[in-house]
Amino acid sequence: MNKLSSWLLGKKSYKILVLGEEGCGKTTFIERLKFNHVGSGSKPTVGFYVETVRYPMNSSWQLWELRTTLKHIPVLRQHLSPSTLVLWLHDCESDIDPPKEFPALLHEMVEAGCRYIWVSLNKQDGCKVGKETLDYIRQAYQEEFAKYDDKLSKRILRQRLCPKVGNDDTFEVLEEIYTTVMNVSLEPPKQVDPVLERKQLEVMEQNPEGQQLLLETAITNDTLDTDTFCELFLNADLPVWGHYYYLKAAYHLILSSEKNAFQQAADFKLYLQRLKHKRPDFFKREGLPKGPVDNPFNTSVTVFWILQMQLAIRNYRVHTMAPDLPSRSDFCHVLRHSPSLMNSYPWDEWYSSPPAFTCAKDIWFPPNLKVLSTDTHYRSDPAVLPVDDRSPERVFRYVFAVLRYIQRAGVQREETMPLALETLKQNTMRVRTQHPSLVPYSETQARFWIQIVDAALRGLDDEKETDLTFQEFQDMFDIELTCWRKHYSKRVWDGVSARWQSVPPDLEPLPVVISPVSFGPEIVSEKSTLPMLSPKLPYTEELSFYAAMVIKKTENSKSVLPITNHADLLSYLYTVLVGKQDEKRCPNPEAKEQLQPLTLGQKAESAFAELSSPLAAAATHRNFWIQQVAAAVLHAEREGLATFPEFITSNLRLAWEGLPGVYYSAGVWTAARGGKSDRAR
């Protein structure tokens, strides 16, 4: 019936800006029209609020609530056009005079050719609002309207909107607006200066609120469904083009390809070249600042946006904890989670000079102001993606993990600690490129926490040290993050020299032994029967340290059976699964040429049969680590990672011996030790 009425009567769509001061009732008005009731405890609108209402059957009304302060006039200007309708709500309880934003709005309407405005006096039944007050307010608005007598079609409504008691005339207001537009012909949009328009867009692109508004506007104006868009893009028949559609095309290409970012960028450039050949008008904007849609054939620009979209997909998956990639129709959700992608000219943040004009056309130049990883892991399970620790206890937690590793693994402290500190330093520098507010690396602060944790661990019996978590350690000792103030002055603690060398305390010596505040006997008894498994992955800093230790342990060793430690287990499986041992299995060169290369599945079966190690004696344990390494090998081959250190660095989770805890409960994993068959997680 809806389709039939639209065909008979013609379907029309209108846009109404609902404006006014904060708290004047804009959201209440829209909710009354949309839901026929007002939500309880409505929060103030941040940015904008959009709903669509059908009245009557063949008319669609898009109601936009926008902030109406003077600083938001540039944003408001983007929504004004000859076809835009404006409804201004005045809060009669707040003030009797039109606010200062109202004359500015009228001026912008005239400049944009926007003619139709209605003023509604809201909260007329307030205790301080009488007939004289209402007459004064109407007269004040009439005086403002008189300045634009022949340029605006204006009306001050008599209806009462959302009163506390009595009849509600909300729908009568929409009926009056509908009656007006049915009897007039809204003018087509006037020609806009493209240079001025681009400058206004650039202002909006540089702030989060403007980015969200641009995104919602683009989504609203996007009338192409997913399948239609993909078909039109692949055939170079798109009717529209711009930054939003550039991102949409990149998104669909990424989802349909298993290639790495550089190969995806190369394919993307080919499609863009076809589009430019058929629609050269999409790429002609002489004299205007350039965005990615203007320089689609520069490798640095194309790879940059492919990586940004991959990161957006990864971040969305982490946010939703979705085990699978998002679908094509999820593009709007992915983009809403990363609205900063709507900034089509982000080069000042990443490059000292825009890559499109300073970099060779066919060579990838990574950003020189911020780190942009080319391995985004957007296809990885979000449950095993490392997360950076930016909490105040970051160094404290990291030092505890390192010292517990040294005790458990029995490695040399003198060799391990410099590597641990260098790993922390490198990770701190990396994170600070994205989050400058993170405290810089300080050798003094790191050494301080080493001595504090050491002193606390000395206060424990060896038995109580077993598998102690950081939270349990904190509960036992109640060490405050500000305990450094007892030993260091702020001048020394935060001093520049303290960053690159260990500076001794200038107030009190550091303790040798710290006694626990309280013991938790239940912790020790409970942990004595279960392995150290946690369903939560450690932070990136800790995983990076484990990876560095794996690389160090295997740099001068060969992957031979039997396996005695976790590092050798990873090295052995990597060597087998990438095919490095094929020559040993076939010493005859002539016979080797006749053999077909083994598939990854065949290599995995061989590893399962041959692997001998107490670390993976059970079938479940063996199968788990083979599957994990095999999946990482596929990823490494796709990304072009050729060495074992690159492989481990790109798959930090593998270096953590507690990884099974993400998939198995401690009870199931322990029970699997005696089993010959594999247990599914």
Sequence and secondary structure as in RCSB ss.txt:
>XXXX:A:sequence
MNKLSSWLLGKKSYKILVLGEEGCGKTTFIERLKFNHVGSGSKPTVGFYVETVRYPMNSSWQLWELRTTLKHIPV
LRQHLSPSTLVLWLHDCESDIDPPKEFPALLHEMVEAGCRYIWVSLNKQDGCKVGKETLDYIRQAYQEEFAKYDD
KLSKRILRQRLCPKVGNDDTFEVLEEIYTTVMNVSLEPPKQVDPVLERKQLEVMEQNPEGQQLLLETAITNDTLD
TDTFCELFLNADLPVWGHYYYLKAAYHLILSSEKNAFQQAADFKLYLQRLKHKRPDFFKREGLPKGPVDNPFNTS
VTVFWILQMQLAIRNYRVHTMAPDLPSRSDFCHVLRHSPSLMNSYPWDEWYSSPPAFTCAKDIWFPPNLKVLSTD
THYRSDPAVLPVDDRSPERVFRYVFAVLRYIQRAGVQREETMPLALETLKQNTMRVRTQHPSLVPYSETQARFWI
QIVDAALRGLDDEKETDLTFQEFQDMFDIELTCWRKHYSKRVWDGVSARWQSVPPDLEPLPVVISPVSFGPEIVS
EKSTLPMLSPKLPYTEELSFYAAMVIKKTENSKSVLPITNHADLLSYLYTVLVGKQDEKRCPNPEAKEQLQPLTL
GQKAESAFAELSSPLAAAATHRNFWIQQVAAAVLHAEREGLATFPEFITSNLRLAWEGLPGVYYSAGVWTAARGG
KSDRAR
>XXXX:A:secstr
 HHHHHHHH  EEEEEEEEESTTSSHHHHHHHHHHSS  TT    SSEEEEEEE STTEEEEEEEE  SGGGHHH
HHTT  TTEEEEEEEETTT SS  THHHHHHHHHHHHT  EEEEEEE TT TT  HHHHHHHHHHHHHHHHTTTT
T EEEE     S SSS   HHHHHHHHHHHHHTS         HHHHHHHHHHHHTSHHHHHHHHHHHHHH    
HHHHHHHHHTT  S  SHHHHHHHHHHHHHT  S HHHHHHHHHHHHHHHHHH GGGG  TTS   TTT TT HH
HHHHHHHHHHHHHHHHHHHHT SS   GGGHHHHHHH GGGG S  HHHH SS HHHHS TTS    SSS   S 
  TTS GGG      STTHHHHHHHHHHHHHHHHT  HHHHHHHHHHHHHHHHHHHHHH TTS    HHHHHHHH
HHHHHHHHTS TGGGTT  HHHHHHHH   TTGGGGT  HHHHT SHHHHS    SSS   S    S   HHHHH
HHTTS    SS   HHHHHHHHHHHHHHHTT    SS  SHHHHHHHHHHHHTTTTHHHH   HHHHHHS    H
HHHHHHHHHH   GGG SHHHHHHHHHHHHHHHHHHHHHT  SHHHHHHH GGGG TTTHHHHS HHHHHHGGG 
SS    
